[in-house]
């Protein structure tokens, strides 16, 4: 089922960059930019994260937080965060549950990849803006990686 504007955002609990756990409900009362990306430290994903990083304070000034979501583990997210100086948390969606719930993996999109003998899902690039009450406010199906923050700011 594809999410639509006005739908309640699927609830989740997930591990983030610092190894802590967050829940969607932690963000109620603020807007949340939940962006899904295929893989840490690849050209498009780095460009997208850098765009959001460079406009992070401006986005936060609109009472909005950012969470990046991909299927890599915490260690990968930590390396990516350190290398690119990313100021917002990245969700280690290693089982793909968050990505699937939002339609970024499985039936709603995403790719399957293989490293060695491990088959894993790679999220489709998409962004969901969740309003203060936990409902879908906007969906960006094909983000412009180089100018993603500007896209987001126009919609906030």
N, C-alpha and C positions, 0 to 999 in steps of 0.2 A: 504494500500500500504506500503510495507516494504522499508525503506530507503536503499540506496546503496551508496558506496563510490563514491564521485564526485557529488552527489546530493546537491542542495542548502539546507542548514540546515533550518528547519521550524522556522520562526520568532516567537518570543513570547515576552510578557511583563508579569512580575510576581512579586509577593511580596516575599521578602527575610527575613531572620532571624531578622534583625533590624527593620522590618516594612516598609522599603523603597521599591521602585520599580526598577527593572532592566529590560533591554531589551537585546536580543541577540546582537543587533547592538552595544551595549556598549562595546562588546568584539572584534569587528572587528579590525584587525591589530595585534591581538594576537591569539594564539591557545587557545582553551577552552576544558577542560575535563568536559563534562556534564554527570554526573553519576546518574542513577536512582536506587533507593533502596526501598525496601518494607516499612520499618517502623522504626521510631526513637527508639533508646534505646533497640534494640533486639540484640542478640549475633552476628549474621552475619553482621548486619548493623553497629554495633559498631566496629567490627573488621575491616571492610572495611574503615570506616571513620578514624579510628586510623592509618591504613596503609597510607592513603593519608595525614593525619595530620603530621605523622612522616617524610614524604618526601616532605612536602609542599614547603620548600625553594628550594629544588633541582628541583622540577617541575617548580616553578616560575622562576628559573634560566634559564629555556629553553623558556622564554617568553610565558608562559602558565598559565592560571588561571583555577580554579576549581569551579564548582557549583554542589552541591548535590540537587537532586530533589526527593521528596516523597509527598504523598497526605496529610500529617499531617499539622496542622495549625501552625501559627507563634509561639504561646505559646509552643507547643511541640518542635519545632525546637530550640527555645531559651533554654529550659531545656536541650535538648540533647547537644547543643553547649557548654553550661556552664559545664555540667557534664563531657564531653569528651574533653574539650578545643579545639574545632574545629575552625581553623583560617579562614576558607573560608565560604561564604554564603550558606545557604540552602534555596531552593525554596519551598514555601508553595503552592503546586499545589493542593489546596483543591477541585477544580472542575475537576481535572484530564486533563485539556486542554493541558498542556505541555507534559505530559506523553503520551497522546493519539497521539499527533502530531508526536512524535518520535517512536511510535510503542511499547511503554512500558506499555500500558494500553488499554483495550478494545480488538479490533480485533488482535492487534499485541502481545498480552500477558497480563499479569497482572492477579490478582485474585480479587474476590469480598469478602469483609469481612463485618461483622456486629458487631457493638458495641451498645448494647441497641436496640433502634428502628432505628438507623441510618445505612443505607447501604452505603458503601463507596468502592472505588476502591483502590487496593494496587498495586503499580507499580511492574513490573518485574525488577529483577536486571540486568542492562545492562549499558554499558558506550559507549558514542559517543564522539569521538575527532573531533572537528571542527577546520578547518584551519583558517589562518588569513583573508581569503576572505569570510568566512562564508559558506564554503562547508564541507560536511562530508569527513573527512580524514581517519578515522578508526572506526570500530564498534567492541566492545567486547561483545559478546552475553552472555557469562557465566563467569563473572569475578571471579577470585580467591580472595575471601574476605581478607584472611590473607596477601596476597602478591600483592594486587591490584596496589599499587603505582609502584612496580617493573614492572608489566605488562605495565602500562601506560608509564613509562620512556623508555622502550624498543621501544615504538612506536612513541615517539616524535622526 
